[in-house]
Amino acid sequence: MTNEVLSILDPELVIPSEHSISSLEFWRRLDAWTARRDQYIGLQTLVALGELLGSMPPVNGLPKYDLYRITGRIVSRPAPASDPARAICERHFGAGYSPFWGDPGNVARLATDIGSTDAKAELALATDLRAWPGESSDPTCSACATAPSQLLGTPGDDPSLSWRAWLSRQPWGLPEMEVHAEDLFPRVRFAAGAWTRAKDALPHSTSPAVLLHHLAVLNDHAPRIWRDHVDTRMREQQLGSLGVAASLDSPSTHKNKAAMDERKFVVDGTTVTCEWHTKITPTEGRVHFTVQNDQVLVGTITDHLMT
């Protein structure tokens, strides 16, 4: 594994309170998370889990072999330790934490687990958001910079926000964005060669951060917008409210066969027509895309296509 982004399990998911230890719901919640192979367990949580399993009472509806199957998946994935330890903001960390089904001592375990991780890695925390009714850090506090940059509230959540936070702390540009595109924008699929002309999409020394924002908005919001709205103007307004000007190609462009052929791309083996585009500037810089099956398909990032 690399040290760019590290996702760790909140002990809230792993170490139950005395009232939840025999709860089938508690262990089913953990079971849903263990199917993911990108989540790691901290040392203090791992030690506590070992002690717990040595004296586990029966769980009604959960055979012993299922319990060992669930816990066995995570004990084999200890979070890599690092020396020196990561500094933790003692003033703010955990102030927003309130155990839901977990043991009251879990926030102290989590602080120790986080403190043992590589300070250069960006952290994502797999958790139950019901245990975090408040903020886990203060954005105005410099000591909070080492806190998890993203809380993953369901097993289906991805750590793309943590990847973007990691990227922002590096010397980066278009090459780094392309290399890490799958992690930064997991709901976006790119055609082969989509990045070839990306430099042309940033006129007049426009910052690559503008393109990052466009792709992030498409990744985070376009599938939902396309589900909720079929009207072109509503889709444009929704994207515009998020700081991204976008439009469907004009009727005159649709009548131009050569122009429409230029908008055909092969994404994951399927030919698609990318007749939507975001606008880096009103006249230059385009991200041509379409939305299908809750995924954004990007054909090209370029200055301008034929109209």
Salt bridges, closest charged atoms under 4 A:
GLU12 OE2 - ARG29 NH1 2.97
GLU18 OE2 - HIS19 NE2 3.69
ASP31 OD1 - ARG69 NH1 3.20
ASP31 OD1 - ARG73 NH1 3.48
ASP38 OD2 - ARG36 NH2 2.80
ASP66 OD1 - ARG69 NE 3.31
ASP103 OD2 - ARG109 NH1 3.12
ASP118 OD1 - LYS120 NZ 3.41
GLU122 OE1 - ARG169 NH2 2.78
ASP128 OD2 - ARG29 NH1 2.79
ASP128 OD2 - ARG130 NH2 2.74
ASP138 OD2 - HIS92 NE2 3.63
ASP158 OD2 - ARG187 NH2 3.32
ASP220 OD2 - ARG164 NH1 2.75
ASP249 OD2 - ARG263 NE 2.59
ASP249 OD1 - HIS277 ND1 3.15
ASP261 OD2 - LYS257 NZ 2.80
ASP261 OD1 - LYS264 NZ 3.59
ASP268 OD2 - ARG189 NE 3.09
GLU275 OE1 - HIS254 NE2 2.51
GLU284 OE2 - HIS204 NE2 3.25
ASP294 OD1 - ARG227 NH1 2.91
ASP303 OD1 - ARG197 NH2 2.74
